[in-house]
Amino acid sequence: MPSNFTLYSPHKRFPEDYLYRTDLPLDVKIDRQVKDPEIACQYILTLSNFKITLNVMRESEMPNHLKGLAGYVIHLYNGKPDKRGQLIIQRILSTGMVLGGIIEPDADSSPQTLQLVYALAEMTKSMIFINGYLLDHLDRRILAPDLQYDRRAIIDPAAPSKPWWKFW
C-alpha cells in the first residue's frame, strides 16, 4: 500500500533545478508533468525499486488545507496551544508551497525512500507531515500526536503577518 507524506515549504516556488543536485541518488529518474487540473504540477521521481510522486498544490487550495493542518495541531493541544504550539501554527500558516507526496510501493520498501523524502525536504526547507508527525527538514520531530518533540527541531516561522488566531 502506498505511503503518503506532505512537505510544507516556506518557498513559493518549487526549486526544480535542485532536483538535479548531486546529493540525490544518481540513479533517480525525474519526470515533470502537468496533467491533472487539480494540481499545479507533478514530479515523478523513480528509482529501481520505488517511485515518489510529488504533487504541487495549487495556491488557491492552500488556505483551507493549511487551516486544516493548523486545526490538527490545535486539536492535539486540546484547543489551547502553548507558545511552542502557537509557533508551529504560525509556521504552518506562513507556508508558501505544499507538496503532496506518494511513495510506491510504500515507505518501508527501501531505506532510500525516506532518504529521498528528507533530501527533498532539505532542499525546500520544508516541514514534513507523515503518519501524524510533523518533522523538520532534518528529520527531527517538531510535534508528535502525544505532543512529544525534539528540542533541536527547527520550526523557523516566517515573520507573522497577523496573529495565528486571526486566520479564522
N, C-alpha and C positions, 0 to 999 in steps of 0.2 A: 504494500500500500504506500503511495507517495507521502512524503513528509512536506509540511508547509512551514514557511517562515516569512517574516516581513522585515524589511530594512527601512528605518526612518532616518533619512539623511537631512542635515541642515542645508545642503546644497539644493538649488532649484533645478539643476540640470544634471543629467547623468554624464559623468566624465568618460565618454565612450573610449577615448584614447587610452585611458587607464587599463582597459581590458587587455591591452597588448603589452602590459608591463612584464618584466622578466620574472616577477615573483609569483605569477600564476603558473600552474603546471604547464610544461612545454607542450604536452600532447592535447591541450584543450582546444576544441574547435568552437568557434564563435560565429553564430548567425544572428543577424539583426533583421527583425521582421515587424511589419505594421500590417496586421490583418484584421484584428478584432476591433470594431468600433468602440468597444467598452474600455480599451486600454490605449494609452498614448503610444506605446512602443513595446516591443518584446525582444529579449535577447535569449538565445538558447545556447548554453554552454555544454558541450558534450565531451566526455572523456570515454575511454574504452568501456567502462562498466557502469556508468551512470550519466544522468542528464540533469542539469539545473535550468529551469525556465524562469526568467525574471520578467515580470510584467510591470511596466512603469505606469502608475496610476495617473489618470487624468487629473489635472489641477482642480477641476470643478467637483470631483468626487472626494477630494481630500478633507474638506472641513468636517463632514459627517463622520468619515472614517476616524479622523483624529479625535473628535469628540467621543466616539465610541471607546477608543483606547484609553483616553483620559477618564472616562466613566468607569472602566475596568479598574484603573488604579484607585479611584475614589472608593469604589466598592471594596477593594482589598483593605482599605483603611477604614472600613465601616462608615463611610461618609465624612470622615474627619481627618484628612491627610495632615501629617505633621509638616515641619519645614522642608524636610527631605522629600516627602511626597509631593508637596507643592512645587518644588524644584523639578521633579520628574514630570509633573503635569505641564509645567511651563515649557520644558524641553519638547514634550510631545506636541504641544500646540504651536510650537515655533518650527516644526518640521517643514522643510522646503520641498521634499520629494519622498514619495512612498514607493517602494519596490516590493511587490509580492513575489515570493519565490516558491517553486515546487521542485522537490528533489525526487527523481525517479531512478530506481525503484523505491528507495527510502534512504533516510539519513544514515542508517546503520549498514548500508550496502558496501561502503568503503570508507576508510579513515580520511581519504581525500575529499569526501563530500563536504564535511564540516570545515575542513581546512580551506576549501574554496569559498564557502559562505563567509568565513571570518576574513579572508582576503578581500572579498567584495565589500564587507562592512568596513574594513580598514581603509580601503581606497575611497569610500564615500563618506567616511567618518560617521557611519550610521549606528544607531541603536538597533539591536536585533530582538524581535519578538518571536519566540519559539517555545512551544509546549507550555504556555502560560508564564514564561520567564522573560524579563527584559534584561538584555545583556549589553555591555558596551562593545565598541568595535575591537576591543582586545580580549573578548570572551570573559569578561568579569561581570558578575551578577549585579545589576542595578537594582532589581526587585524580583523577588520570588513570590508565589502565591501565599506563602506563610510570612511575608514581609521581611524575610532574611535578605541580606545583601553583603557585598564585598565592599569594604570601606575604600578600597582603591579604585572602584568603578568610576568611570568618567561620565558625568551627566551632561556637563557643558551646555547649559541652556543659552539660547540667544538672548540678547537684551529684550526684556519684555516690552511689547507694545502697549499692553494693558494687563492688569492682574488676571490670573488664570480664571477666576470665578466669573469674570465679566464676559467670557466667551459664550456663556449660555444665555 
